[in-house]
Amino acid sequence: MNMLENKYLLLLVRIFLGGMFIYAAIPKIIDPFDFAIGVYNYKLLPGFAVGFVAASLPWLEIVAGTLLVLGIRIRASALAITGMLTVFTVVMLINTLRGIDVDCGCFTSDRFIGWQTVGEDAFFTLLAIWYFLFADNFFSLENMVKKELENVDRPQE
């Protein structure tokens, strides 16, 4: 078995990425106003979009993360997480290059963006891309339910 397709490694990556997104979403959901200030401070969105992004992004993170951890619609949730990570990396890169010292908004406040956070997010993006390309249904709720439904005795007509 090729290391890129190792089902146990893929399972660990799936749980890690999904858990990371759940963990990152919770403080944003608890304090959406603080998160909105963080989004605004990146100075990349028009004012009218800040509230929408601040209100919706944490819920998208928690849903995608939960689906990934549970193994439901794995490819779709992996694609959503890959997309979000790509955007986060680009946004941090832009502001790092612009020299704007802004709170990351990643997990906790008081963590400012810089080359380290850009590198971390780029690594997580590559990890998510790899997972998306090689994902399987090993130890997923979706696969377990599918197998159970296949084993259910069908009533005879």
CYANA upper distance limits for C-alpha pairs under 8 A (distance plus 0.5 A):
  1 MET  CA      5 GLU  CA      7.38
  1 MET  CA      6 ASN  CA      7.03
  2 ASN  CA      6 ASN  CA      6.83
  4 LEU  CA    130 TRP  CA      8.39
  4 LEU  CA    134 PHE  CA      7.64
  5 GLU  CA      9 LEU  CA      8.47
  5 GLU  CA     10 LEU  CA      7.65
  5 GLU  CA    134 PHE  CA      6.48
  6 ASN  CA     10 LEU  CA      6.63
  7 LYS  CA     11 LEU  CA      6.54
  7 LYS  CA    136 ASP  CA      7.86
  7 LYS  CA    138 PHE  CA      6.99
  8 TYR  CA     12 LEU  CA      6.81
  9 LEU  CA     13 VAL  CA      6.73
 10 LEU  CA     14 ARG  CA      6.52
 10 LEU  CA    131 TYR  CA      7.01
 10 LEU  CA    134 PHE  CA      8.24
 10 LEU  CA    135 ALA  CA      7.20
 10 LEU  CA    136 ASP  CA      8.40
 11 LEU  CA     15 ILE  CA      6.72
 11 LEU  CA    138 PHE  CA      7.63
 11 LEU  CA    139 PHE  CA      8.05
 12 LEU  CA     16 PHE  CA      6.49
 13 VAL  CA     17 LEU  CA      6.46
 13 VAL  CA    127 LEU  CA      8.18
 13 VAL  CA    131 TYR  CA      7.60
 14 ARG  CA     18 GLY  CA      6.51
 14 ARG  CA     68 LEU  CA      6.70
 14 ARG  CA     69 VAL  CA      6.70
 14 ARG  CA    131 TYR  CA      7.70
 15 ILE  CA     19 GLY  CA      6.23
 15 ILE  CA     68 LEU  CA      7.50
 15 ILE  CA     69 VAL  CA      5.37
 16 PHE  CA     20 MET  CA      6.44
 17 LEU  CA     21 PHE  CA      6.85
 17 LEU  CA     65 GLY  CA      7.55
 17 LEU  CA     68 LEU  CA      8.31
 17 LEU  CA    124 PHE  CA      8.46
 17 LEU  CA    128 ALA  CA      7.87
 18 GLY  CA     22 ILE  CA      6.81
 18 GLY  CA     64 ALA  CA      7.57
 18 GLY  CA     65 GLY  CA      4.24
 18 GLY  CA     66 THR  CA      6.61
 18 GLY  CA     67 LEU  CA      8.07
 18 GLY  CA     68 LEU  CA      5.72
 18 GLY  CA     69 VAL  CA      5.62
 19 GLY  CA     23 TYR  CA      6.50
 19 GLY  CA     65 GLY  CA      6.58
 19 GLY  CA     66 THR  CA      7.92
 19 GLY  CA     69 VAL  CA      7.16
 20 MET  CA     24 ALA  CA      6.53
 20 MET  CA     65 GLY  CA      7.91
 21 PHE  CA     25 ALA  CA      6.56
 21 PHE  CA     61 GLU  CA      5.96
 21 PHE  CA     62 ILE  CA      6.62
 21 PHE  CA     64 ALA  CA      8.13
 21 PHE  CA     65 GLY  CA      5.61
 22 ILE  CA     26 ILE  CA      6.99
 22 ILE  CA     61 GLU  CA      6.94
 22 ILE  CA     62 ILE  CA      5.19
 22 ILE  CA     63 VAL  CA      8.38
 22 ILE  CA     65 GLY  CA      5.84
 22 ILE  CA     66 THR  CA      7.17
 23 TYR  CA     27 PRO  CA      8.36
 23 TYR  CA    107 PHE  CA      7.62
 24 ALA  CA     28 LYS  CA      7.85
 24 ALA  CA     58 PRO  CA      8.43
 24 ALA  CA     61 GLU  CA      8.29
 24 ALA  CA    106 CYS  CA      6.55
 24 ALA  CA    107 PHE  CA      5.14
 24 ALA  CA    108 THR  CA      8.42
 25 ALA  CA     29 ILE  CA      6.69
 25 ALA  CA     58 PRO  CA      5.21
 25 ALA  CA     59 TRP  CA      7.54
 25 ALA  CA     61 GLU  CA      6.39
 25 ALA  CA     62 ILE  CA      6.22
 25 ALA  CA    107 PHE  CA      8.16
 26 ILE  CA     30 ILE  CA      6.65
 26 ILE  CA     58 PRO  CA      7.91
 26 ILE  CA     62 ILE  CA      8.19
 27 PRO  CA     31 ASP  CA      6.56
 27 PRO  CA    107 PHE  CA      7.69
 27 PRO  CA    108 THR  CA      7.80
 28 LYS  CA     32 PRO  CA      5.74
 28 LYS  CA     34 ASP  CA      8.03
 28 LYS  CA     35 PHE  CA      6.06
 28 LYS  CA     54 ALA  CA      8.43
 28 LYS  CA     58 PRO  CA      6.48
 29 ILE  CA     55 ALA  CA      8.42
 29 ILE  CA     58 PRO  CA      6.59
 29 ILE  CA     59 TRP  CA      7.94
 31 ASP  CA     35 PHE  CA      7.07
 32 PRO  CA     36 ALA  CA      6.53
 32 PRO  CA     54 ALA  CA      6.94
 32 PRO  CA     55 ALA  CA      7.07
 33 PHE  CA     37 ILE  CA      6.82
 33 PHE  CA     54 ALA  CA      8.37
 34 ASP  CA     38 GLY  CA      6.89
 35 PHE  CA     39 VAL  CA      6.73
 35 PHE  CA     54 ALA  CA      6.58
 35 PHE  CA    105 GLY  CA      7.24
 36 ALA  CA     40 TYR  CA      6.60
 36 ALA  CA     50 VAL  CA      6.80
 36 ALA  CA     51 GLY  CA      6.67
 36 ALA  CA     53 VAL  CA      8.35
 36 ALA  CA     54 ALA  CA      5.42
 36 ALA  CA     55 ALA  CA      8.31
 37 ILE  CA     41 ASN  CA      6.60
 38 GLY  CA     42 TYR  CA      7.26
 38 GLY  CA    102 VAL  CA      8.01
 38 GLY  CA    103 ASP  CA      6.90
 38 GLY  CA    104 CYS  CA      8.07
 38 GLY  CA    105 GLY  CA      6.61
 39 VAL  CA     43 LYS  CA      8.10
 39 VAL  CA     50 VAL  CA      6.79
 39 VAL  CA     53 VAL  CA      8.29
 39 VAL  CA     54 ALA  CA      7.24
 39 VAL  CA    105 GLY  CA      8.21
 40 TYR  CA     44 LEU  CA      8.08
 40 TYR  CA     45 LEU  CA      7.56
 40 TYR  CA     47 GLY  CA      7.84
 40 TYR  CA     50 VAL  CA      6.52
 41 ASN  CA    102 VAL  CA      6.87
 41 ASN  CA    103 ASP  CA      8.47
 42 TYR  CA     91 VAL  CA      8.33
 42 TYR  CA     95 ASN  CA      7.41
 42 TYR  CA    100 ILE  CA      8.24
 42 TYR  CA    102 VAL  CA      7.00
 44 LEU  CA     91 VAL  CA      8.49
 45 LEU  CA     49 ALA  CA      6.65
 45 LEU  CA     50 VAL  CA      6.83
 46 PRO  CA     50 VAL  CA      7.29
 47 GLY  CA     51 GLY  CA      8.22
 48 PHE  CA     52 PHE  CA      8.05
 49 ALA  CA     53 VAL  CA      6.66
 50 VAL  CA     54 ALA  CA      6.48
 51 GLY  CA     55 ALA  CA      6.45
 52 PHE  CA     56 SER  CA      6.48
 53 VAL  CA     57 LEU  CA      5.96
 54 ALA  CA     58 PRO  CA      7.64
 55 ALA  CA     59 TRP  CA      8.09
 56 SER  CA     60 LEU  CA      6.82
 57 LEU  CA     61 GLU  CA      6.63
 58 PRO  CA     62 ILE  CA      6.66
 59 TRP  CA     63 VAL  CA      6.53
 60 LEU  CA     64 ALA  CA      6.46
 61 GLU  CA     65 GLY  CA      6.36
 61 GLU  CA     81 ILE  CA      7.98
 62 ILE  CA     66 THR  CA      6.40
 63 VAL  CA     67 LEU  CA      6.57
 64 ALA  CA     68 LEU  CA      6.60
 64 ALA  CA     77 SER  CA      5.42
 64 ALA  CA     78 ALA  CA      8.02
 64 ALA  CA     80 ALA  CA      7.16
 64 ALA  CA     81 ILE  CA      7.12
 65 GLY  CA     69 VAL  CA      6.66
 65 GLY  CA     77 SER  CA      7.75
 65 GLY  CA     81 ILE  CA      8.10
 66 THR  CA     70 LEU  CA      6.58
 67 LEU  CA     71 GLY  CA      6.31
 67 LEU  CA     72 ILE  CA      5.47
 67 LEU  CA     73 ARG  CA      7.19
 67 LEU  CA     74 ILE  CA      7.45
 67 LEU  CA     77 SER  CA      6.84
 68 LEU  CA     72 ILE  CA      6.75
 68 LEU  CA     73 ARG  CA      7.89
 68 LEU  CA     74 ILE  CA      6.05
 68 LEU  CA     77 SER  CA      6.28
 68 LEU  CA     78 ALA  CA      7.21
 70 LEU  CA    140 SER  CA      6.62
 70 LEU  CA    141 LEU  CA      6.26
 71 GLY  CA    137 ASN  CA      7.43
 71 GLY  CA    139 PHE  CA      7.87
 71 GLY  CA    140 SER  CA      4.60
 71 GLY  CA    141 LEU  CA      5.74
 71 GLY  CA    142 GLU  CA      6.49
 71 GLY  CA    143 ASN  CA      8.38
 72 ILE  CA     77 SER  CA      8.47
 72 ILE  CA    140 SER  CA      7.25
 72 ILE  CA    141 LEU  CA      6.65
 72 ILE  CA    142 GLU  CA      5.58
 73 ARG  CA     77 SER  CA      6.66
 73 ARG  CA    142 GLU  CA      7.81
 74 ILE  CA     78 ALA  CA      6.40
 74 ILE  CA    135 ALA  CA      7.83
 74 ILE  CA    136 ASP  CA      8.29
 74 ILE  CA    137 ASN  CA      7.90
 75 ARG  CA     79 LEU  CA      6.47
 75 ARG  CA    132 PHE  CA      6.54
 75 ARG  CA    135 ALA  CA      7.40
 76 ALA  CA     80 ALA  CA      6.72
 77 SER  CA     81 ILE  CA      6.67
 78 ALA  CA     82 THR  CA      6.50
 78 ALA  CA    128 ALA  CA      7.15
 78 ALA  CA    131 TYR  CA      7.70
 78 ALA  CA    132 PHE  CA      6.02
 79 LEU  CA     83 GLY  CA      6.57
 79 LEU  CA    128 ALA  CA      8.44
 79 LEU  CA    129 ILE  CA      8.40
 79 LEU  CA    132 PHE  CA      6.89
 80 ALA  CA     84 MET  CA      6.70
 81 ILE  CA     85 LEU  CA      6.54
 81 ILE  CA    128 ALA  CA      7.52
 82 THR  CA     86 THR  CA      6.58
 82 THR  CA    125 THR  CA      6.38
 82 THR  CA    128 ALA  CA      5.77
 82 THR  CA    129 ILE  CA      6.58
 82 THR  CA    132 PHE  CA      8.34
 83 GLY  CA     87 VAL  CA      6.81
 84 MET  CA     88 PHE  CA      6.59
 85 LEU  CA     89 THR  CA      6.52
 85 LEU  CA    121 ASP  CA      7.04
 85 LEU  CA    122 ALA  CA      8.25
 85 LEU  CA    124 PHE  CA      7.57
 85 LEU  CA    125 THR  CA      5.83
 86 THR  CA     90 VAL  CA      6.74
 86 THR  CA    121 ASP  CA      8.43
 86 THR  CA    122 ALA  CA      8.04
 86 THR  CA    125 THR  CA      6.47
 87 VAL  CA     91 VAL  CA      6.53
 88 PHE  CA     92 MET  CA      6.62
 88 PHE  CA    121 ASP  CA      7.64
 89 THR  CA     93 LEU  CA      6.52
 89 THR  CA    118 VAL  CA      6.24
 89 THR  CA    121 ASP  CA      5.87
 89 THR  CA    122 ALA  CA      6.41
 89 THR  CA    125 THR  CA      8.30
 90 VAL  CA     94 ILE  CA      6.56
 91 VAL  CA     95 ASN  CA      6.84
 92 MET  CA     96 THR  CA      6.43
 92 MET  CA    104 CYS  CA      8.30
 92 MET  CA    113 ILE  CA      6.91
 92 MET  CA    114 GLY  CA      7.91
 92 MET  CA    117 THR  CA      8.01
 92 MET  CA    118 VAL  CA      6.38
 93 LEU  CA     97 LEU  CA      6.57
 93 LEU  CA    114 GLY  CA      8.38
 93 LEU  CA    115 TRP  CA      8.27
 93 LEU  CA    118 VAL  CA      6.41
 94 ILE  CA     98 ARG  CA      6.65
 95 ASN  CA     99 GLY  CA      6.53
 95 ASN  CA    100 ILE  CA      5.78
 95 ASN  CA    101 ASP  CA      8.16
 95 ASN  CA    102 VAL  CA      8.49
 95 ASN  CA    113 ILE  CA      8.47
 96 THR  CA    100 ILE  CA      6.61
 96 THR  CA    101 ASP  CA      7.98
 96 THR  CA    113 ILE  CA      7.23
 96 THR  CA    114 GLY  CA      5.98
 96 THR  CA    115 TRP  CA      7.50
101 ASP  CA    112 PHE  CA      7.02
101 ASP  CA    113 ILE  CA      7.14
101 ASP  CA    114 GLY  CA      8.43
102 VAL  CA    112 PHE  CA      5.97
102 VAL  CA    113 ILE  CA      6.57
103 ASP  CA    109 SER  CA      6.78
103 ASP  CA    110 ASP  CA      6.58
103 ASP  CA    111 ARG  CA      5.99
103 ASP  CA    112 PHE  CA      4.73
103 ASP  CA    113 ILE  CA      6.70
104 CYS  CA    109 SER  CA      7.69
104 CYS  CA    110 ASP  CA      8.36
104 CYS  CA    111 ARG  CA      6.11
104 CYS  CA    112 PHE  CA      5.46
104 CYS  CA    113 ILE  CA      5.58
104 CYS  CA    117 THR  CA      8.33
105 GLY  CA    109 SER  CA      6.62
105 GLY  CA    111 ARG  CA      7.98
106 CYS  CA    111 ARG  CA      8.35
113 ILE  CA    117 THR  CA      6.05
113 ILE  CA    118 VAL  CA      7.71
114 GLY  CA    118 VAL  CA      6.75
115 TRP  CA    119 GLY  CA      6.47
116 GLN  CA    120 GLU  CA      6.61
117 THR  CA    121 ASP  CA      6.57
118 VAL  CA    122 ALA  CA      6.54
119 GLY  CA    123 PHE  CA      6.62
120 GLU  CA    124 PHE  CA      6.75
121 ASP  CA    125 THR  CA      6.48
122 ALA  CA    126 LEU  CA      6.76
123 PHE  CA    127 LEU  CA      6.68
124 PHE  CA    128 ALA  CA      6.58
125 THR  CA    129 ILE  CA      6.65
126 LEU  CA    130 TRP  CA      6.62
127 LEU  CA    131 TYR  CA      6.63
128 ALA  CA    132 PHE  CA      6.52
129 ILE  CA    133 LEU  CA      6.70
130 TRP  CA    134 PHE  CA      6.77
131 TYR  CA    135 ALA  CA      5.77
137 ASN  CA    142 GLU  CA      7.98
137 ASN  CA    143 ASN  CA      6.37
138 PHE  CA    143 ASN  CA      7.88
139 PHE  CA    143 ASN  CA      7.66
139 PHE  CA    144 MET  CA      7.82
140 SER  CA    144 MET  CA      6.76
141 LEU  CA    145 VAL  CA      6.63
142 GLU  CA    146 LYS  CA      6.66
143 ASN  CA    147 LYS  CA      6.68
144 MET  CA    148 GLU  CA      6.74
145 VAL  CA    149 LEU  CA      6.63
146 LYS  CA    150 GLU  CA      6.80
147 LYS  CA    151 ASN  CA      6.93
148 GLU  CA    152 VAL  CA      6.88
